[in-house]
């Protein structure tokens, strides 16, 4: 059950991510820049984690929720039977370079056009935090609220509906860009996922860029000035045209749908995840 939200009293501050998301995810040039950011991130660690938790097989049906330009869908496509990449941004899906076998559907994760009990695995990469960001409200006195938990629960209920008994939901979210260690363990979203019974693991999925300038420009484009400034302190100025690496910590949250009475699988997948330090 979602944790109840106490609505704060105060004057609402201007802090909405809806305009940012609309700008990034609807413009062809911005989508292409986002795709380059995704391509720079280490994918081997992501795939290894998915394989370890779920054991991908040619019989599996997989949903990539909030697929963006198709990073996760492309990772698993050759290892499973069917992949559907869903995103509410048509431009993101048009930008995605995916194998012909991957289906593309314009849809919101809270209203999935997918039959009940048909999917073995759902991947939500950097998607659920967008729901929180868009529905969270901040106030000038520093308090916060908004219906983000309710909207998040709508998404989780939809995922639970389409998964088969024993099916798995894997959620990937950033735990810190340009940081060697997790910076966001106290996130309201991440605490909420823990309260909902998700197991948790910390991964390193560093970015590799062709030059210092490319790194800083790309990070500033998507993450903003703060992350770009932090990265600038980590990248020597005398290696302007050299390949450089920017550390990235990624959180993985996992929950298995409870099976039927004849199914021995359970919601506990903690044994397959490495503990968060």
C-alpha positions as CSV (number, residue, x, y, z in Angstrom):
1,X,0.0,0.0,0.0
2,X,1.3,3.5,-0.8
3,X,2.4,5.6,2.1
4,X,-0.1,8.4,2.9
5,X,1.0,11.9,2.0
6,X,0.5,14.8,4.3
7,X,-0.1,17.8,2.1
8,X,2.0,20.8,3.3
9,X,0.5,24.2,3.9
10,X,2.2,27.1,2.1
11,X,2.7,28.9,-1.1
12,X,3.7,26.6,-4.0
13,X,7.1,27.3,-5.4
14,X,7.9,27.1,-9.1
15,X,9.6,23.8,-9.4
16,X,8.0,21.6,-12.0
17,X,9.8,19.2,-14.3
18,X,6.9,18.9,-16.8
19,X,8.2,21.6,-19.0
20,X,11.8,20.1,-19.0
21,X,10.5,16.6,-19.8
22,X,8.3,18.0,-22.6
23,X,11.2,19.9,-24.1
24,X,13.7,17.0,-23.9
25,X,11.5,14.2,-24.9
26,X,9.6,15.9,-27.8
27,X,12.3,17.6,-29.9
28,X,14.2,15.6,-32.4
29,X,17.6,17.2,-31.6
30,X,17.1,16.8,-27.9
31,X,16.1,13.1,-28.3
32,X,19.3,12.5,-30.4
33,X,21.4,14.1,-27.7
34,X,19.7,12.0,-25.1
35,X,20.4,8.9,-27.2
36,X,24.1,9.8,-27.3
37,X,24.1,10.1,-23.5
38,X,22.6,6.7,-23.2
39,X,25.1,5.2,-25.6
40,X,28.0,6.6,-23.5
41,X,26.8,4.6,-20.4
42,X,28.3,1.2,-19.6
43,X,25.7,-1.3,-20.7
44,X,27.6,-4.5,-19.7
45,X,26.9,-4.0,-16.0
46,X,23.2,-3.4,-16.7
47,X,22.8,-6.6,-18.8
48,X,24.8,-8.7,-16.3
49,X,22.4,-7.6,-13.5
50,X,19.3,-8.4,-15.6
51,X,20.7,-11.8,-16.5
52,X,21.7,-12.6,-12.9
53,X,18.3,-11.6,-11.5
54,X,16.0,-13.0,-14.2
55,X,17.9,-15.5,-16.3
56,X,16.9,-14.3,-19.7
57,X,15.6,-17.0,-22.1
58,X,14.2,-17.2,-25.7
59,X,10.7,-17.9,-24.2
60,X,10.4,-14.6,-22.3
61,X,8.2,-11.7,-23.1
62,X,9.6,-8.4,-22.0
63,X,8.3,-4.8,-21.6
64,X,10.6,-1.8,-21.6
65,X,8.6,0.8,-19.8
66,X,9.5,4.5,-20.5
67,X,11.9,3.0,-23.1
68,X,13.1,6.4,-24.4
69,X,15.5,5.7,-27.2
70,X,15.5,2.0,-26.5
71,X,18.6,1.3,-24.4
72,X,17.3,-1.5,-22.3
73,X,15.1,-3.0,-25.1
74,X,18.2,-3.2,-27.3
75,X,20.2,-4.8,-24.6
76,X,17.8,-7.8,-24.1
77,X,16.3,-8.2,-27.6
78,X,18.6,-10.9,-28.8
79,X,18.2,-12.9,-25.6
80,X,14.4,-13.2,-25.3
81,X,11.4,-14.1,-27.3
82,X,9.6,-10.8,-27.6
83,X,10.2,-7.2,-26.5
84,X,7.8,-4.2,-26.5
85,X,9.3,-0.8,-26.1
86,X,6.7,1.6,-24.7
87,X,7.1,5.4,-24.2
88,X,4.7,8.3,-24.2
89,X,7.1,10.2,-26.4
90,X,6.6,9.4,-30.1
91,X,9.8,11.3,-30.9
92,X,11.9,9.2,-28.5
93,X,10.6,6.0,-30.1
94,X,11.3,7.4,-33.6
95,X,14.9,8.2,-32.5
96,X,15.4,4.7,-31.1
97,X,17.6,2.4,-33.2
98,X,16.1,-1.0,-32.4
99,X,16.0,-4.4,-34.1
100,X,12.9,-5.0,-36.3
101,X,11.8,-7.6,-33.8
102,X,11.2,-5.0,-31.1
103,X,7.7,-3.5,-31.1
104,X,7.2,0.2,-30.4
105,X,4.1,1.5,-28.7
106,X,3.2,5.0,-27.7
107,X,1.8,4.6,-24.2
108,X,1.9,5.8,-20.6
109,X,3.1,3.3,-18.0
110,X,0.0,4.0,-16.0
111,X,-2.3,2.8,-18.8
112,X,-0.6,-0.1,-20.5
113,X,-2.2,-1.4,-23.8
114,X,-1.1,-4.9,-22.9
115,X,-3.1,-8.0,-22.0
116,X,-3.3,-9.1,-18.4
117,X,-0.8,-11.8,-17.3
118,X,1.3,-11.9,-20.5
119,X,4.7,-10.5,-19.6
120,X,7.6,-12.3,-17.9
121,X,9.7,-9.2,-17.2
122,X,9.1,-5.5,-17.0
123,X,12.1,-3.1,-17.2
124,X,11.6,0.5,-16.0
125,X,14.8,2.4,-16.7
126,X,14.9,6.0,-15.4
127,X,11.2,6.2,-16.0
128,X,9.4,6.1,-12.6
129,X,11.4,9.0,-11.2
130,X,9.9,11.1,-14.0
131,X,6.5,10.4,-12.6
132,X,7.6,11.6,-9.1
133,X,9.3,14.7,-10.6
134,X,6.2,15.7,-12.5
135,X,3.7,15.2,-9.7
136,X,5.8,16.3,-6.7
137,X,5.1,19.8,-5.4
138,X,7.6,21.9,-3.5
139,X,6.7,24.9,-1.4
140,X,8.6,28.1,-0.5
141,X,8.9,27.1,3.2
142,X,10.8,23.9,2.2
143,X,7.9,21.5,2.6
144,X,6.8,19.2,-0.1
145,X,3.9,17.0,-1.2
146,X,1.8,16.3,-4.3
147,X,0.1,13.2,-5.6
148,X,3.3,11.5,-6.9
149,X,2.8,8.4,-4.7
150,X,-0.7,7.9,-6.1
151,X,0.5,8.3,-9.7
152,X,3.4,5.9,-9.0
153,X,1.0,3.3,-7.6
154,X,-1.1,3.5,-10.7
155,X,2.0,2.6,-12.7
156,X,3.0,-0.2,-10.3
157,X,-0.5,-1.7,-10.4
158,X,-0.5,-1.7,-14.2
159,X,2.8,-3.5,-14.2
160,X,1.6,-6.0,-11.7
161,X,-1.5,-6.6,-13.9
162,X,0.4,-7.4,-17.1
163,X,3.1,-9.6,-15.4
164,X,2.6,-13.4,-15.2
165,X,2.7,-15.0,-11.8
166,X,6.3,-15.0,-10.8
167,X,7.1,-12.2,-13.3
168,X,9.7,-9.6,-12.3
169,X,9.8,-5.8,-12.3
170,X,13.3,-4.3,-12.4
171,X,13.6,-0.5,-11.8
172,X,16.8,1.4,-12.7
173,X,17.4,4.9,-11.4
174,X,20.3,7.2,-10.9
175,X,22.1,7.1,-7.5
176,X,24.7,9.7,-8.5
177,X,26.2,11.1,-11.6
178,X,29.9,12.3,-11.5
179,X,30.1,10.5,-8.2
180,X,32.1,7.5,-7.0
181,X,29.5,6.7,-4.4
182,X,25.7,6.8,-4.1
183,X,24.5,10.3,-3.3
184,X,20.7,9.8,-3.3
185,X,20.0,7.0,-0.8
186,X,17.7,9.4,1.1
187,X,15.5,10.1,-2.0
188,X,11.8,10.0,-1.1
189,X,11.2,7.8,-4.1
190,X,13.9,5.3,-3.1
191,X,12.6,5.2,0.5
192,X,9.1,4.6,-0.9
193,X,10.3,1.7,-3.0
194,X,11.9,0.1,0.0
195,X,8.7,0.5,2.0
196,X,6.8,-1.3,-0.8
197,X,9.1,-4.3,-0.4
198,X,11.5,-3.9,-3.3
199,X,15.0,-5.4,-3.0
200,X,17.8,-3.0,-3.8
201,X,21.3,-3.1,-5.3
202,X,23.9,-0.6,-6.3
203,X,25.6,-0.8,-9.7
204,X,28.4,1.2,-11.3
205,X,27.5,2.2,-14.9
206,X,30.1,4.8,-15.8
207,X,29.9,7.1,-18.8
208,X,32.7,7.1,-21.4
209,X,33.0,10.2,-23.6
210,X,35.3,11.0,-26.5
211,X,36.6,14.2,-25.0
212,X,36.3,16.4,-21.9
213,X,34.2,18.9,-23.8
214,X,31.8,16.2,-25.0
215,X,31.4,15.0,-21.5
216,X,30.6,18.4,-20.0
217,X,28.3,19.5,-22.8
218,X,26.3,16.3,-22.7
219,X,26.0,16.2,-18.9
220,X,25.0,19.8,-18.8
221,X,22.4,19.2,-21.4
222,X,20.6,16.6,-19.5
223,X,21.6,16.8,-15.8
224,X,22.2,20.5,-15.5
225,X,24.9,22.8,-14.3
226,X,25.5,21.1,-10.9
227,X,26.4,17.7,-12.3
228,X,28.5,19.2,-15.1
229,X,30.4,21.3,-12.6
230,X,31.1,18.3,-10.4
231,X,32.3,16.4,-13.5
232,X,34.6,19.3,-14.4
233,X,36.5,18.9,-11.2
234,X,37.1,15.2,-11.9
235,X,38.3,15.7,-15.5
236,X,41.8,17.2,-15.9
237,X,41.8,20.2,-18.2
238,X,44.9,19.1,-20.0
239,X,43.2,16.0,-21.6
240,X,40.7,18.1,-23.6
241,X,40.7,15.7,-26.6
242,X,41.3,12.4,-24.8
243,X,38.7,9.7,-24.0
244,X,37.4,10.3,-20.5
245,X,35.2,8.4,-17.9
246,X,32.6,10.0,-15.6
247,X,31.5,7.8,-12.7
248,X,27.8,6.9,-12.5
249,X,26.1,5.0,-9.7
250,X,22.8,3.3,-10.6
251,X,20.3,1.8,-8.3
252,X,18.5,-1.4,-9.1
253,X,15.2,-2.2,-7.4
254,X,13.5,-5.5,-7.9
255,X,10.2,-7.2,-7.0
256,X,8.7,-10.4,-8.2
257,X,4.9,-10.8,-8.6
258,X,3.5,-13.4,-6.2
259,X,2.7,-16.6,-7.9
260,X,-0.5,-18.7,-7.6
261,X,-1.0,-21.3,-4.9
262,X,0.9,-23.9,-6.9
263,X,3.8,-21.7,-7.6
264,X,6.8,-21.9,-5.3
265,X,8.2,-18.6,-6.4
266,X,7.8,-15.6,-4.0
267,X,8.3,-11.9,-3.9
268,X,11.7,-12.3,-2.2
269,X,14.5,-11.8,-4.6
270,X,17.0,-10.4,-2.1
271,X,19.3,-13.4,-2.6
272,X,19.8,-12.5,-6.2
273,X,20.8,-8.9,-5.4
274,X,24.0,-7.6,-3.9
275,X,23.5,-5.6,-0.8
276,X,23.7,-1.8,-1.0
277,X,26.7,-0.5,0.9
